[in-house]
Amino acid sequence: MSESPTNSSDTFFLDQGKVILHVDSGVCRFDAHIECWLNEDGTLGSAIKSNCPHVKEFAEALGSCDMMAAMKMPFSENQVYMVGGRTLRHSTCPVPMAVLKGFEAASGLALKRTVTVTFK
């Protein structure tokens, strides 16, 4: 973990180092390996590996992301979800949500806590 904060214009983020997430996507069986980090300029970067061709397209299209754009609401105006809407073929693909959770944790805006959805 970096000791120094990263400042980007009017925002202040504490670099938490690289955050690594594993996504079990469910019935499609295309797991994803996601790495998120805070760049020196205050933008967020990610690397996504998956055998899903649509997730690969999503990863290529996403590029670096401004944290405030990544957290933007409503969902329809959120940069990560907008890229997902153009590239992914299933509206409930968990990869965009996982990227956002990784971005939050990498910038110190959230704790690294596992999120689960379980059918009963």
C-alpha positions as CSV (number, residue, x, y, z in Angstrom):
1,M,0.0,0.0,0.0
2,S,1.3,3.4,-0.9
3,E,1.8,5.9,1.9
4,S,1.1,9.0,-0.2
5,P,-2.3,10.2,-1.3
6,T,-3.1,10.9,-5.0
7,N,-4.7,14.2,-5.8
8,S,-6.6,14.7,-9.0
9,S,-8.1,18.2,-9.5
10,D,-10.6,18.7,-6.6
11,T,-10.7,15.0,-5.6
12,F,-8.6,13.2,-3.0
13,F,-7.9,9.5,-3.1
14,L,-5.7,7.3,-1.0
15,D,-3.9,4.7,-3.2
16,Q,-4.6,1.2,-1.9
17,G,-2.3,-0.5,-4.3
18,K,-3.5,-3.1,-6.9
19,V,-6.8,-4.7,-6.1
20,I,-7.4,-8.2,-7.5
21,L,-10.9,-9.7,-7.9
22,H,-12.2,-13.0,-9.1
23,V,-15.7,-13.2,-10.7
24,D,-17.6,-16.4,-10.9
25,S,-20.1,-15.4,-13.5
26,G,-22.5,-18.2,-12.9
27,V,-24.3,-20.3,-15.5
28,C,-22.2,-19.0,-18.5
29,R,-19.1,-20.4,-16.7
30,F,-16.9,-17.6,-18.1
31,D,-15.0,-16.5,-14.9
32,A,-13.1,-13.2,-14.9
33,H,-9.9,-12.1,-13.3
34,I,-9.9,-8.4,-12.7
35,E,-7.1,-6.1,-11.4
36,C,-7.8,-2.5,-10.6
37,W,-5.4,0.3,-9.5
38,L,-5.1,4.1,-9.1
39,N,-2.9,5.8,-11.6
40,E,-0.5,8.6,-10.7
41,D,-2.8,11.1,-12.5
42,G,-5.8,10.1,-10.3
43,T,-7.5,8.0,-13.0
44,L,-8.3,4.4,-12.5
45,G,-6.9,1.5,-14.5
46,S,-8.0,-2.1,-14.9
47,A,-6.9,-5.3,-16.5
48,I,-9.5,-7.9,-17.2
49,K,-8.9,-11.5,-18.3
50,S,-11.7,-13.8,-19.3
51,N,-12.5,-16.4,-22.0
52,C,-15.7,-14.6,-22.7
53,P,-15.4,-12.6,-26.0
54,H,-17.8,-9.9,-24.8
55,V,-15.9,-9.4,-21.6
56,K,-12.7,-9.1,-23.6
57,E,-14.4,-6.4,-25.8
58,F,-15.6,-4.7,-22.6
59,A,-12.0,-4.7,-21.2
60,E,-10.6,-3.2,-24.4
61,A,-13.2,-0.5,-24.6
62,L,-13.1,0.6,-20.9
63,G,-9.6,2.1,-20.8
64,S,-8.8,4.3,-17.9
65,C,-11.6,5.9,-15.9
66,D,-12.1,9.0,-13.8
67,M,-13.4,7.9,-10.4
68,M,-16.2,10.5,-10.3
69,A,-17.4,9.2,-13.8
70,A,-17.1,5.6,-12.5
71,M,-19.3,6.4,-9.5
72,K,-21.8,8.6,-11.4
73,M,-25.5,8.0,-10.9
74,P,-27.9,7.2,-12.4
75,F,-26.6,3.9,-13.8
76,S,-27.5,5.0,-17.3
77,E,-24.9,7.7,-17.1
78,N,-22.2,5.7,-15.4
79,Q,-19.1,5.3,-17.7
80,V,-18.5,1.6,-16.7
81,Y,-22.1,0.6,-17.2
82,M,-22.3,2.6,-20.5
83,V,-19.3,0.7,-21.9
84,G,-20.9,-2.6,-20.7
85,G,-24.1,-1.7,-22.4
86,R,-22.2,-1.3,-25.7
87,T,-20.1,-4.4,-25.4
88,L,-21.7,-7.1,-23.2
89,R,-24.6,-9.3,-24.3
90,H,-26.2,-10.1,-21.0
91,S,-27.6,-7.3,-18.8
92,T,-26.9,-9.2,-15.5
93,C,-23.2,-9.8,-16.3
94,P,-21.5,-9.2,-12.9
95,V,-18.2,-8.0,-14.4
96,P,-19.0,-4.2,-14.6
97,M,-20.1,-4.2,-11.0
98,A,-16.9,-6.0,-10.0
99,V,-14.8,-3.4,-11.8
100,L,-16.6,-0.7,-10.0
101,K,-16.1,-2.4,-6.6
102,G,-12.4,-2.8,-7.5
103,F,-12.1,0.9,-8.5
104,E,-13.7,1.9,-5.2
105,A,-11.3,-0.3,-3.2
106,A,-8.2,0.7,-5.2
107,S,-8.9,4.4,-4.5
108,G,-9.7,4.0,-0.8
109,L,-13.4,4.8,-1.1
110,A,-14.5,1.3,0.0
111,L,-13.1,-1.6,2.0
112,K,-12.2,-4.9,0.3
113,R,-15.2,-6.9,1.3
114,T,-16.6,-9.9,-0.7
115,V,-20.0,-9.3,-2.3
116,T,-22.2,-12.4,-2.9
117,V,-25.5,-13.2,-4.5
118,T,-26.8,-16.6,-3.5
119,F,-29.9,-18.4,-4.8
120,K,-31.9,-20.2,-2.1
